[in-house]
């Protein structure tokens, strides 16, 4: 019995095509999972940025707060100096 080249070709394609399709489907599923992972990573990153904004202060805000505190300390220092000079002048 002689096997024709058409039958060999059909058998080869019948074996290779499903393997190739299975490989493409698994590749597509991997890309979908990677896409979902990237999406969840971006969501987590933006959530982290929002939380950092609640917990930490910006540099300019910190500098403004320090300036206002230093102004108050300067006023307190002036008051202490005034009180000390008055007490020393009484002696």
Order of alpha helices (4+ residues) and beta strands (2+ residues): alpha-alpha
